[in-house]
Structure formats: C-alpha cells, structure tokens
C-alpha cells in the first residue's frame, strides 16, 4: 500500500529521533539498524526507503538534531551563556543521555564519523559560537569569541568527565565547580553563586540542552 508524502516524512522523523536517542545512549557501534527501526515502531525493511546505509543515517541524524530546517533549536538557546550553562551542567543533562547534548555524548565518536556528519557538526559549532559570543564579555569581537569558545568547550569537557567517573559525589562536584568557575570568568558570578549555595548539581535547573 502506497503511503502519502506526509506519512513518509513522519516516518523519517521517527527514525531520526529514535536514532538520535539510541546513539546518545549507546554509541554508534552499540546500536543496530534493526533496533533503531524497532524503537521507531517501523519494519526493518522500511529503513532503505529513507537511508542508504547506517553511515547515511548517522549523518542525517546529526543534521536533524543540529541543523533543523525551522531553526527552532538555535533560536531557543538562552542569550546569556550562564543561563545555558545552568541547563547544560545539570544532573538531568548528565543522566538522561538520550536527550543530552550530542557533543558531550558522541563527540569522540563523531570525530571518526563520515564527512557529512562532521560537516553538520562543524556548521553547528560555528553557529553556536556566533550566538554565544553576542552575550560574552570582551572589548571586541575577538575577545568575545574567545570567551564563548572557551566557556562552551569547558562545559562539554565537564559533562563528559561527570559521566565518566563512578563516584556520584565527584560527578556532582565536577558540574558544580565548573559552573561556579564559569560564573566568575564570565562576570556573572553573583547569580550563579546564589544558585549554587549549598546546592549539589542534582538540584540545579533541569531543562533540555542539545
């Protein structure tokens, strides 16, 4: 039975969303196409009507998450870096890998991904640095860009470390210390210190950050 173009688009989105969650949770090699299609509630055979291979799916998944056609994710980014940091360096982002940031969950694997996947990430990195730079301190555009780059890179590294360690207290401290340090270096430490006072990372604001 032939399905409509609208249903084809819906099915494709379901596959991409399922792949994005499973890849974040288990990595590229830890997930099979069959498992992704099952999570999307579609037959295995339907996969090749949308993608040529698993590598193609990986590249398209990155583009879907990082470069949505409607620009909703980029427009939803907080204007202040510290507002974003409070979301990014939260226990929710650390623990719920399926919806966490692609860079902190798949960054090392993505470095060995296809040209297309890396292209999607490269375009998104440029875009996010431009957005973050607008709200950073600095005497000129170069200083603001450097502050944005350093702050975002620090967040990604802290999130990765917090997932690596097997000591929950240390994991919370890595997130909280990084958030406090970012507040001091960004000149926004007062609001951050109020948030952090006697409060572990597990109690920080918990919203989605891609």
Rosetta blueprint (number, residue, H / E / L):
1 X L
2 X L
3 X L
4 X L
5 X H
6 X H
7 X H
8 X H
9 X H
10 X H
11 X H
12 X H
13 X H
14 X H
15 X H
16 X H
17 X H
18 X H
19 X H
20 X H
21 X H
22 X H
23 X H
24 X H
25 X H
26 X H
27 X L
28 X L
29 X L
30 X L
31 X L
32 X L
33 X H
34 X H
35 X H
36 X H
37 X H
38 X H
39 X H
40 X L
41 X L
42 X L
43 X L
44 X H
45 X H
46 X H
47 X H
48 X H
49 X H
50 X L
51 X L
52 X L
53 X L
54 X H
55 X H
56 X H
57 X H
58 X H
59 X H
60 X H
61 X H
62 X H
63 X H
64 X H
65 X H
66 X H
67 X L
68 X L
69 X L
70 X L
71 X L
72 X H
73 X H
74 X H
75 X H
76 X L
77 X L
78 X L
79 X L
80 X L
81 X H
82 X H
83 X H
84 X H
85 X H
86 X H
87 X H
88 X H
89 X L
90 X L
91 X H
92 X H
93 X H
94 X H
95 X H
96 X L
97 X H
98 X H
99 X H
100 X L
101 X L
102 X H
103 X H
104 X H
105 X H
106 X H
107 X H
108 X H
109 X H
110 X H
111 X L
112 X L
113 X L
114 X L
115 X H
116 X H
117 X H
118 X H
119 X H
120 X H
121 X H
122 X H
123 X H
124 X H
125 X H
126 X H
127 X H
128 X H
129 X H
130 X H
131 X H
132 X H
133 X H
134 X L
135 X L
136 X L
137 X L
138 X L
139 X L
140 X L
141 X H
142 X H
143 X H
144 X H
145 X H
146 X H
147 X H
148 X H
149 X H
150 X H
151 X H
152 X H
153 X H
154 X H
155 X H
156 X H
157 X H
158 X H
159 X H
160 X H
161 X H
162 X H
163 X H
164 X H
165 X L
166 X L
167 X L
168 X H
169 X H
170 X H
171 X H
172 X H
173 X H
174 X H
175 X H
176 X H
177 X H
178 X H
179 X H
180 X H
181 X H
182 X H
183 X H
184 X H
185 X H
186 X H
187 X L
188 X L
189 X H
190 X H
191 X H
192 X H
193 X H
194 X H
195 X H
196 X H
197 X L
198 X L
199 X L
200 X L
201 X H
202 X H
203 X H
204 X L
205 X L
206 X L
207 X L
208 X L
209 X L
210 X L
